[in-house]
Amino acid sequence: MQRRQIRRRHPVRNTLLFLLLALIIGGVAYGMHRYQSLQNSVKQSYKASGVTKLRNVNKQLAQKKPISILLMGTDTGALGRTFQGRTDSMMVVTINPTTNKTTITSIPRDTAVNIPGYENLSPAKINAAYAYGKSKTAITTVQKMLNIPIDFYAIINMGGMEKIIDEVGGVTLKPSLSFSYGGFTFKKGVATHMNGKKALAYARMRDDDPKGDYGRQTRQRKVIMALLNQSNSVSTLLNQDFISSLSKQTQTDLTFNDLTALVRSYRSATHHIKSTHLQGTSEMLNAQSMEVASQKELQRVTNFIRTGLGLAHATTGQIALTTDQDSTGQATSTTTAQNGENSGGGGY
């Protein structure tokens, strides 16, 4: 089980706030007309999830209370793909301006879950939740699995990340292992300059990594960190054509006013960041290899996130996934679900 303290810069923090800072600074530097144009571009990215929120998010922001954001990366817009794909990466971010702390929790794509509304297909990998029912189903699945409220979501597809990297002139990384993927070769420890396509290949490979998806998550974070180190000047990404292009690659239910509130009141919380991931063990379920998290591990992650949100610890996790064999030998699952009010968490 890995738990890492991350100092100063962090990929999730900066990915979330970087564009917002650019918009605000850009409004001052380029005048109100330019600012208005950028604001309109951001509006193009807005899409309601369709989920009935578990708490009043406007009140949370207005009172500067902790909030949570489900960050997702999809496999669309890259490698010639044009379909609406699955979520290759999922992270729950909590930002707490009261304690000035931020937490990031990675959820492996192969985590075994029962997907609400698709119980006949369960257990399934959590990355299928988005494919089945878009952001609404992905949010609902994470909420039930971890007994937490998700206040907002944000999605960027891999094509969007490729565009960002190319816009800043590429990134330089020292690969953590040697491998070939997507027509590119990487050598461990050798500083390598990568354009968008090459960096995307480095971040996507999974099968040849001894740590599997857990290793890929680490490489994804390093790519984003290198990107942010490369783009030290806000003006690098501050141009209307690029912002308009990027708005087509992202989707979120954060409004422009929500984002402005985050930049204005929540930035201090990003100086102290802790991260973890949900650790599972490999099992064959429904003829697929999935990562099954123990009840103890689900409980640990649940409490890690709830602490970040200033909520009391739950006494049990939201979903306990157990497997049995039916008469045909097919894996089946049972679900034990509780809501926040009944789990010892004192509600949301």
C-alpha positions as CSV (number, residue, x, y, z in Angstrom):
1,M,0.0,0.0,0.0
2,Q,1.6,3.3,-1.1
3,R,1.0,6.6,0.7
4,R,3.0,9.5,-0.5
5,Q,3.3,13.1,0.8
6,I,3.5,15.4,-2.3
7,R,5.1,18.8,-1.9
8,R,4.6,22.1,-3.6
9,R,3.5,21.4,-7.1
10,H,1.0,18.6,-7.8
11,P,-0.4,17.4,-11.2
12,V,-4.0,17.2,-10.0
13,R,-4.0,20.5,-8.2
14,N,-2.4,22.4,-11.1
15,T,-4.4,20.7,-13.9
16,L,-7.6,21.8,-12.1
17,L,-6.5,25.3,-11.4
18,F,-4.0,26.2,-14.2
19,L,-6.6,27.1,-16.8
20,L,-8.6,29.1,-14.2
21,L,-5.5,31.1,-13.2
22,A,-4.8,31.7,-16.9
23,L,-8.4,33.0,-17.4
24,I,-8.2,35.4,-14.4
25,I,-4.7,36.7,-15.2
26,G,-5.7,36.9,-18.9
27,G,-8.6,39.1,-18.0
28,V,-6.2,41.6,-16.5
29,A,-3.6,41.3,-19.2
30,Y,-5.7,41.3,-22.3
31,G,-8.7,43.3,-21.2
32,M,-12.4,42.6,-20.5
33,H,-13.2,41.7,-24.0
34,R,-10.6,39.0,-24.1
35,Y,-11.6,37.8,-20.7
36,Q,-15.3,37.5,-21.9
37,S,-14.3,35.5,-24.9
38,L,-12.3,33.0,-22.7
39,Q,-15.2,32.8,-20.3
40,N,-17.5,31.9,-23.1
41,S,-15.1,29.1,-24.2
42,V,-15.1,27.7,-20.7
43,K,-18.9,27.6,-20.8
44,Q,-18.7,25.3,-23.8
45,S,-17.2,22.7,-21.5
46,Y,-20.0,22.8,-19.0
47,K,-22.3,19.8,-18.8
48,A,-24.5,18.8,-15.9
49,S,-24.0,15.2,-14.8
50,G,-27.7,14.6,-14.1
51,V,-26.9,13.4,-10.6
52,T,-29.0,14.8,-7.7
53,K,-26.2,16.2,-5.5
54,L,-25.9,14.8,-2.0
55,R,-25.4,18.2,-0.6
56,N,-25.8,21.9,-1.4
57,V,-22.6,22.6,-3.4
58,N,-23.3,26.3,-3.8
59,K,-23.5,26.6,0.0
60,Q,-20.2,24.6,0.3
61,L,-18.4,27.1,-1.9
62,A,-20.0,30.2,-0.5
63,Q,-19.1,29.2,3.0
64,K,-15.6,28.0,2.0
65,K,-16.3,24.5,3.1
66,P,-14.4,21.4,1.9
67,I,-15.5,20.1,-1.6
68,S,-14.8,17.0,-3.6
69,I,-14.1,16.6,-7.3
70,L,-14.1,13.4,-9.3
71,L,-11.4,13.8,-12.0
72,M,-11.6,11.4,-14.9
73,G,-9.4,10.8,-18.0
74,T,-11.1,9.1,-21.0
75,D,-9.5,7.2,-23.8
76,T,-11.3,9.2,-26.5
77,G,-9.7,11.6,-28.9
78,A,-6.4,9.8,-29.2
79,L,-4.8,7.0,-31.2
80,G,-7.5,7.5,-33.9
81,R,-10.4,6.9,-31.5
82,T,-13.5,8.9,-31.9
83,F,-15.9,6.9,-29.7
84,Q,-17.0,7.7,-26.2
85,G,-14.7,5.5,-24.2
86,R,-14.0,4.3,-20.7
87,T,-12.2,6.2,-18.0
88,D,-8.6,5.1,-18.0
89,S,-8.0,7.1,-14.9
90,M,-10.1,8.2,-11.9
91,M,-9.1,10.4,-9.0
92,V,-11.1,11.8,-6.1
93,V,-9.8,15.1,-5.0
94,T,-10.8,16.9,-1.8
95,I,-9.9,20.5,-1.2
96,N,-10.3,21.8,2.4
97,P,-9.7,25.5,2.9
98,T,-10.4,25.2,6.6
99,T,-7.4,22.8,7.3
100,N,-5.5,24.1,4.2
101,K,-5.1,20.5,3.0
102,T,-5.8,18.7,-0.3
103,T,-6.1,14.9,-0.8
104,I,-5.9,12.9,-4.0
105,T,-7.1,9.3,-4.2
106,S,-6.5,7.2,-7.3
107,I,-9.0,4.5,-8.2
108,P,-7.5,1.8,-10.5
109,R,-9.5,1.3,-13.7
110,D,-9.9,-2.5,-13.0
111,T,-11.4,-2.1,-9.6
112,A,-14.3,-4.5,-9.2
113,V,-17.6,-2.8,-8.4
114,N,-21.3,-3.2,-8.6
115,I,-22.5,-0.5,-10.9
116,P,-25.9,1.1,-9.9
117,G,-28.5,0.5,-12.5
118,Y,-26.4,-2.2,-14.2
119,E,-26.5,-4.9,-11.6
120,N,-27.1,-7.6,-14.2
121,L,-23.6,-6.8,-15.5
122,S,-22.0,-6.7,-12.1
123,P,-19.4,-7.2,-10.9
124,A,-17.7,-5.0,-13.5
125,K,-14.6,-2.9,-13.8
126,I,-15.1,0.6,-12.5
127,N,-13.9,2.1,-15.8
128,A,-17.0,0.7,-17.4
129,A,-19.3,2.9,-15.3
130,Y,-18.7,5.9,-17.5
131,A,-19.1,3.8,-20.7
132,Y,-22.5,2.5,-19.4
133,G,-24.0,5.8,-18.2
134,K,-21.5,8.6,-18.7
135,S,-20.6,10.9,-15.8
136,K,-23.8,10.3,-13.9
137,T,-23.2,6.6,-13.5
138,A,-19.5,7.1,-12.8
139,I,-20.3,9.6,-10.0
140,T,-23.0,7.4,-8.5
141,T,-20.7,4.3,-8.6
142,V,-17.9,6.1,-6.7
143,Q,-20.3,7.6,-4.2
144,K,-21.7,4.3,-3.3
145,M,-18.4,2.4,-3.4
146,L,-16.7,4.8,-1.0
147,N,-19.6,6.3,1.0
148,I,-18.6,9.8,0.1
149,P,-20.3,12.8,-1.6
150,I,-19.0,13.8,-5.0
151,D,-19.6,17.5,-5.4
152,F,-18.3,18.1,-8.9
153,Y,-16.7,16.2,-11.8
154,A,-14.2,17.0,-14.5
155,I,-13.2,15.0,-17.6
156,I,-10.4,15.5,-20.1
157,N,-9.8,13.1,-22.9
158,M,-6.4,11.9,-24.1
159,G,-6.6,14.0,-27.2
160,G,-6.9,17.1,-25.0
161,M,-3.8,16.2,-23.1
162,E,-1.9,15.6,-26.3
163,K,-2.8,19.1,-27.5
164,I,-1.7,20.7,-24.3
165,I,1.7,19.0,-24.4
166,D,2.3,20.0,-28.0
167,E,1.2,23.6,-27.3
168,V,4.0,24.1,-24.7
169,G,6.6,22.5,-27.0
170,G,6.7,19.0,-25.4
171,V,8.0,17.7,-22.1
172,T,11.2,16.1,-20.9
173,L,11.1,13.0,-18.7
174,K,13.4,10.3,-17.4
175,P,11.4,7.0,-17.9
176,S,11.0,4.8,-14.8
177,L,11.4,1.7,-16.9
178,S,12.4,0.6,-20.4
179,F,9.7,-0.4,-22.8
180,S,8.3,0.1,-26.3
181,Y,4.7,1.1,-26.9
182,G,2.7,2.9,-29.7
183,G,5.7,3.0,-32.0
184,F,8.0,4.6,-29.4
185,T,10.9,3.3,-27.3
186,F,11.7,4.5,-23.8
187,K,14.9,3.8,-21.9
188,K,15.0,3.8,-18.1
189,G,16.7,6.8,-16.6
190,V,17.5,8.5,-19.9
191,A,16.2,12.0,-20.2
192,T,13.8,12.0,-23.2
193,H,12.0,14.9,-24.8
194,M,8.5,13.9,-25.8
195,N,5.9,15.5,-28.0
196,G,2.2,15.0,-27.3
197,K,1.9,11.6,-29.0
198,K,5.1,10.2,-27.4
199,A,4.2,11.4,-23.9
200,L,0.7,9.9,-24.3
201,A,2.3,6.6,-25.3
202,Y,4.5,6.8,-22.2
203,A,1.5,7.4,-20.0
204,R,-0.8,4.8,-21.5
205,M,1.3,1.6,-21.4
206,R,0.2,-0.9,-18.8
207,D,0.8,-4.5,-19.8
208,D,4.6,-4.3,-19.7
209,D,4.7,-2.5,-16.4
210,P,5.5,-4.9,-13.4
211,K,3.1,-2.8,-11.3
212,G,0.3,-2.9,-13.9
213,D,-2.2,-0.1,-13.6
214,Y,-0.6,1.2,-10.4
215,G,2.6,1.8,-12.4
216,R,0.7,3.5,-15.1
217,Q,-1.0,5.9,-12.6
218,T,2.5,6.9,-11.5
219,R,3.6,7.6,-15.0
220,Q,0.5,9.6,-15.8
221,R,1.2,11.8,-12.8
222,K,4.8,12.3,-13.9
223,V,3.7,13.4,-17.4
224,I,1.4,16.0,-16.0
225,M,4.1,17.2,-13.6
226,A,6.6,17.6,-16.4
227,L,4.0,19.5,-18.4
228,L,3.4,22.0,-15.6
229,N,7.1,22.5,-15.1
230,Q,7.5,23.1,-18.8
231,S,4.7,25.7,-18.9
232,N,6.0,28.1,-16.3
233,S,4.5,31.1,-18.1
234,V,0.7,31.4,-18.0
235,S,0.9,33.2,-21.4
236,T,2.1,30.0,-23.0
237,L,-1.4,28.6,-23.1
238,L,-3.3,31.8,-23.1
239,N,-4.5,32.1,-26.6
240,Q,-8.1,32.0,-27.9
241,D,-7.6,29.3,-30.5
242,F,-6.0,26.9,-28.0
243,I,-8.6,27.6,-25.2
244,S,-11.4,27.1,-27.7
245,S,-9.9,23.9,-28.9
246,L,-9.3,22.6,-25.4
247,S,-12.9,23.4,-24.4
248,K,-14.0,20.7,-26.9
249,Q,-11.7,18.2,-25.1
250,T,-13.0,18.7,-21.6
251,Q,-16.3,18.4,-19.8
252,T,-17.3,19.5,-16.3
253,D,-20.2,20.6,-14.1
254,L,-18.1,23.3,-12.6
255,T,-19.4,26.7,-13.8
256,F,-17.1,29.6,-14.4
257,N,-18.2,31.1,-11.1
258,D,-17.5,27.9,-9.3
259,L,-14.0,27.8,-10.8
260,T,-13.4,31.4,-9.9
261,A,-14.4,30.7,-6.3
262,L,-11.9,27.8,-6.2
263,V,-9.1,30.0,-7.3
264,R,-10.1,32.8,-5.0
265,S,-10.7,30.9,-1.8
266,Y,-9.2,27.4,-2.1
267,R,-5.7,27.9,-3.4
268,S,-4.1,27.9,0.1
269,A,-5.3,24.3,0.6
270,T,-3.1,23.1,-2.3
271,H,0.1,23.7,-0.5
272,H,-0.3,20.6,1.7
273,I,-1.2,17.6,-0.3
274,K,-1.5,13.9,0.6
275,S,-2.3,11.1,-1.9
276,T,-3.1,7.5,-1.8
277,H,-4.7,4.8,-4.0
278,L,-7.2,2.1,-3.6
279,Q,-5.2,-1.2,-3.5
280,G,-6.8,-4.4,-4.7
281,T,-5.8,-8.0,-5.4
282,S,-6.2,-9.6,-8.8
283,E,-9.2,-12.0,-9.2
284,M,-11.0,-13.5,-12.1
285,L,-14.7,-12.3,-12.1
286,N,-17.1,-12.7,-15.0
287,A,-14.2,-14.0,-17.1
288,Q,-12.2,-10.8,-16.5
289,S,-9.2,-10.0,-14.3
290,M,-10.3,-7.4,-11.8
291,E,-8.8,-5.7,-8.7
292,V,-10.8,-6.6,-5.7
293,A,-10.4,-4.3,-2.7
294,S,-10.9,-5.8,0.8
295,Q,-13.4,-4.4,3.1
296,K,-10.6,-3.1,5.3
297,E,-9.0,-1.3,2.4
298,L,-12.3,0.2,1.3
299,Q,-12.7,1.4,4.8
300,R,-9.3,3.0,4.9
301,V,-9.8,4.9,1.7
302,T,-13.3,5.9,2.7
303,N,-12.0,7.4,5.9
304,F,-9.1,9.0,4.1
305,I,-11.5,10.9,1.8
306,R,-14.0,11.7,4.5
307,T,-11.3,13.2,6.7
308,G,-10.3,15.4,3.8
309,L,-13.9,16.6,3.6
310,G,-14.2,17.2,7.4
311,L,-16.7,14.4,7.8
312,A,-16.8,11.8,10.6
313,H,-15.4,8.4,9.8
314,A,-17.8,5.8,8.6
315,T,-18.1,2.5,10.5
316,T,-18.3,0.5,7.3
317,G,-17.6,1.0,3.7
318,Q,-20.3,1.8,1.2
319,I,-20.1,-1.4,-0.8
320,A,-18.8,-4.8,0.3
321,L,-18.1,-6.9,-2.8
322,T,-18.2,-10.6,-2.3
323,T,-18.1,-13.3,-4.9
324,D,-19.8,-16.7,-5.0
325,Q,-20.4,-19.2,-7.8
326,D,-23.8,-19.8,-9.2
327,S,-25.0,-23.1,-10.6
328,T,-23.1,-22.5,-13.9
329,G,-19.8,-21.6,-12.1
330,Q,-20.2,-18.0,-13.1
331,A,-19.0,-15.4,-10.5
332,T,-21.7,-13.4,-8.9
333,S,-21.7,-10.6,-6.4
334,T,-23.6,-9.3,-3.4
335,T,-23.8,-5.7,-2.3
336,T,-24.1,-4.2,1.1
337,A,-24.9,-0.5,0.8
338,Q,-25.4,2.1,3.4
339,N,-25.9,5.8,3.2
340,G,-23.9,8.5,4.9
341,E,-26.5,9.0,7.7
342,N,-26.5,5.4,8.7
343,S,-22.8,4.6,8.5
344,G,-21.6,6.4,11.5
345,G,-20.5,9.3,9.3
346,G,-23.0,11.8,10.5
347,G,-24.3,12.4,7.0
348,Y,-22.9,14.9,4.5
